[in-house]
Amino acid sequence: MASILIIDDEVAIATAFAMFFRHDGQHTVAEAYTGAEGIAAYERLRPDLVLLDVRLPDMTGFDVLAAIREHNPVVIMVTAYGDVPMAVDALHKGAENFLTKPVDLSHLKAAAERALEKAQLRRLSRWLTEKRGAERGLVFGSSPAMRELQAQIQLLGASDRTTALVLGESGAGKGRVAELLHAQSPRAGKAFVEVNCATLRPESLDSELFGVEAGQEPGAVSKPGAFEIADGGTIFLDEIGDLDPALQPKLVRVLEGKGFRRVGGREEITPNVRVVAASSSDLSAAVSAGRFREDLYYRLAVMPIQLPPLRQRVREDLLELVAAVQDALLPSLPGAPTALTDAALNAILRYSWPGNIRELRNVLERAMLMARGLPAVDVMHLPREVQNASGAEVLHHEPRSLSEVERAHIDRTLRAHAHNRTHAAKELGISRATLIKKIREYELADRPR
């Protein structure tokens, strides 16, 4: 619930403003009738927004603003004697807006909503600064959902042999979870070996995983595979959904505690390895389609860990992630700022991050590099798509018709929601039927869900 402090010596006006904001039940309101009372109330309450009259019986509103300015307050100044020079002076001295009495209540509401958004950004920015450099645990966030996820990772990590399956969109941090599972296990002092099942041809992946015996090709030498190299430790099989069907029975045997043979080999090798697998695809759907063995799926999915995409994480979790990424980047970017302006913070929070943590890291690295030597990363240092997500001013105008803008926005929203029409329509603020009509009208590539 947002808090508002009204400082005005006209009791009737202060009371009217207070009643107006209390009416919707979304605001707590305090009133003060002199500058001294207002300063004391601000120090005591630290409200999100101050409505401040310019003329008070004991001092001016500008004196009050100067007295509280060190706390970076969000202030709307109000006066019956307004003129352009006074308004400009108020904005230069830190006021968010300047309204002239009599104030239209709809205008006041709109100004207050904008100011409260700014207040929330500043509060989040302070919270981010306090978090920076502090112990952030597993760096996924501190919301109840993320704490539950961390507890699940810790519980699973402590198990010596339990197979783990990490699910989530590309770039959501599955590799980081695999590393944490290894680091928190009794195998932490042994090898951690990663193999991406989507990047190699089946023949190459076979020898990569299980090794090759000398004599298969002229001049060839025996080579151990990833399972042998990881003996005593952990093997991370990324994008397990792309594992060739011919290799899946071999992996099932290993998971059953049985051995395997190198390509061209005769000796049975039984490794002591913990398997952590990850997938950005729907493995249960792959099982139904016959592309993935059911017995392999159930052996992997003993205790699946589902990582939410960034667009589904709460603001505080996203900010903790921003702080962690910036802290990790800073040693390689000397002189780069970690502070964020209100506009940059707003853009980061509004953007949907379809590329998840991987995209966030790339954007922050570029922004910090461009802002090197400056006190803070500003919105101009962010990519165009991130700027536009916040409603920020576009620095370079490109002529586009309204229909072109609408088509691009609908397409981007559909992709952000993996073409789930119901979720996309909800974000767009239109009905599902209207969205379907727009998809047909603009001939958008669509995979109905």
Long-range contacts (C-beta under 8 A, 24 or more apart in sequence): 1-26, 1-27, 1-28, 2-26, 2-27, 2-28, 2-48, 2-49, 2-116, 2-119, 3-27, 3-28, 3-29, 3-30, 3-45, 3-47, 3-48, 3-49, 4-28, 4-29, 4-30, 4-47, 4-48, 4-49, 4-50, 4-51, 4-112, 5-29, 5-30, 5-31, 5-32, 5-38, 5-41, 5-42, 5-45, 5-47, 5-49, 5-50, 5-51, 6-30, 6-31, 6-32, 6-50, 6-51, 7-31, 7-32, 7-33, 7-35, 7-37, 7-38, 7-41, 7-50, 7-51, 7-52, 7-53, 7-56, 7-61, 7-64, 8-33, 8-51, 8-52, 8-53, 8-56, 8-78, 9-33, 9-34, 9-53, 9-55, 9-56, 9-57, 10-53, 13-101, 17-51, 17-108, 20-105, 20-108, 20-109, 21-112, 33-57, 34-58, 35-59, 35-60, 35-61, 35-63, 35-64, 38-64, 39-64, 39-67, 39-68, 42-68, 42-71, 42-73, 43-68, 46-71, 48-74, 48-116, 48-119, 48-120, 48-123, 49-74, 49-75, 49-76, 49-112, 49-115, 49-116, 49-119, 50-74, 50-75, 50-76, 51-76, 51-78, 51-112, 52-76, 52-77, 52-78, 52-95, 53-77, 53-78, 53-79, 54-78, 54-79, 54-81, 54-82, 54-86, 54-90, 55-79, 55-80, 55-81, 62-89, 62-90, 62-93, 65-90, 65-93, 65-94, 65-95, 66-93, 69-93, 69-94, 72-122, 74-115, 74-116, 74-118, 74-119, 74-122, 76-111, 76-112, 76-115, 78-103, 117-346, 118-342, 121-342, 121-345, 121-346, 121-349, 122-342, 124-315, 124-316, 124-319, 124-345, 124-349, 125-340, 125-342, 125-345, 127-316, 127-319, 128-319, 128-320, 128-322, 128-323, 128-340, 128-345, 129-339, 131-319, 131-320, 131-323, 132-323, 132-326, 132-327, 132-338, 133-327, 136-320, 136-323, 136-324, 138-180, 139-176, 139-320, 139-321, 139-324, 140-173, 140-317, 140-320, 140-321, 141-313, 141-314, 141-316, 141-317, 141-318, 141-320, 141-321, 142-316, 142-317, 142-320, 143-313, 143-314, 143-316, 143-317, 145-308, 145-314, 145-317, 146-313, 146-317, 149-305, 149-307, 152-303, 152-305, 153-177, 153-180, 153-181, 153-184, 153-305, 154-184, 156-181, 156-303, 156-305, 157-181, 157-182, 157-183, 157-184, 157-185, 158-184, 158-185, 158-186, 159-185, 160-185, 160-186, 160-187, 160-274, 161-274, 162-274, 162-302, 162-303, 163-255, 163-274, 163-275, 163-276, 163-277, 163-299, 163-300, 163-302, 164-274, 164-275, 164-276, 164-277, 164-302, 164-303, 164-305, 165-240, 165-276, 165-277, 165-278, 165-279, 165-283, 165-300, 165-301, 165-302, 165-303, 165-304, 165-305, 166-276, 166-277, 166-278, 166-279, 166-304, 166-305, 166-307, 167-278, 167-279, 167-280, 167-283, 167-304, 167-305, 167-306, 167-307, 168-278, 168-280, 168-306, 168-307, 168-308, 168-309, 168-356, 169-280, 169-307, 169-309, 169-356, 170-280, 170-355, 170-356, 170-358, 171-355, 171-356, 171-357, 171-358, 171-359, 172-280, 172-307, 172-308, 172-309, 172-310, 172-356, 172-357, 173-307, 173-356, 173-357, 174-238, 174-278, 174-280, 174-307, 175-236, 175-238, 175-278, 176-357, 177-278, 177-305, 177-307, 178-234, 178-236, 178-238, 178-276, 178-278, 179-236, 181-234, 181-276, 182-233, 182-234, 182-236, 182-274, 182-276, 185-234, 185-274, 187-232, 187-233, 187-234, 187-274, 190-230, 190-231, 190-232, 190-233, 190-234, 191-229, 191-230, 191-231, 191-232, 191-233, 191-234, 192-230, 192-233, 192-234, 192-236, 193-226, 193-229, 193-230, 193-233, 193-234, 193-235, 193-236, 194-235, 194-236, 194-238, 195-226, 195-235, 195-236, 195-237, 195-238, 196-238, 196-239, 197-237, 197-238, 197-239, 197-240, 197-241, 197-242, 197-243, 198-238, 198-239, 198-242, 202-244, 202-246, 202-247, 205-243, 205-244, 205-247, 206-247, 206-250, 206-263, 207-262, 207-263, 209-247, 209-250, 209-251, 210-250, 210-260, 210-261, 210-262, 210-263, 211-262, 211-263, 211-265, 211-269, 212-262, 212-263, 212-264, 212-265, 213-262, 213-263, 213-264, 213-265, 213-266, 215-264, 216-263, 216-264, 222-262, 224-262, 225-262, 227-254, 227-260, 227-269, 227-271, 227-273, 228-269, 228-271, 230-271, 230-273, 231-271, 231-272, 231-273, 232-272, 232-273, 233-273, 233-274, 234-273, 234-274, 234-275, 234-276, 235-273, 235-274, 235-275, 235-276, 236-276, 236-277, 236-278, 237-275, 237-276, 237-277, 237-278, 238-277, 238-278, 239-278, 239-279, 239-280, 239-281, 240-277, 240-278, 240-279, 240-283, 240-300, 241-279, 241-280, 241-281, 241-283, 241-286, 241-291, 241-292, 242-281, 243-292, 245-291, 245-292, 245-293, 248-292, 248-293, 248-296, 249-293, 251-296, 252-293, 252-295, 252-296, 252-299, 255-296, 255-299, 255-300, 256-299, 275-300, 309-353, 309-356, 310-352, 310-353, 310-356, 310-357, 310-360, 311-352, 311-353, 311-354, 311-416, 315-349, 318-348, 318-349, 319-349, 321-357, 321-360, 322-348, 322-360, 322-364, 325-357, 325-360, 325-361, 325-364, 326-364, 326-368, 329-361, 329-364, 329-365, 329-368, 330-368, 333-365, 333-368, 333-369, 333-372, 335-372, 335-373, 336-368, 336-369, 336-371, 336-372, 337-368, 337-371, 337-372, 337-374, 337-375, 337-376, 337-377, 338-368, 338-377, 339-375, 339-376, 339-377, 340-376, 340-377, 341-376, 341-377, 341-378, 341-379, 343-378, 343-379, 343-390, 343-392, 344-376, 344-377, 344-378, 344-379, 344-381, 344-382, 346-379, 346-390, 346-392, 347-379, 347-382, 347-386, 347-387, 347-389, 347-390, 347-392, 348-382, 348-386, 349-390, 350-389, 350-390, 350-391, 351-385, 351-386, 351-389, 351-390, 352-389, 352-412, 352-413, 352-416, 354-415, 354-416, 385-412, 403-442, 406-438, 406-442, 407-442, 407-444, 410-435, 410-438, 410-439, 410-442, 410-444, 411-442, 411-444, 411-445, 414-439, 414-444, 414-446, 418-449, 419-446, 419-447, 419-448, 419-449, 420-449, 421-446, 421-448, 421-449, 422-449
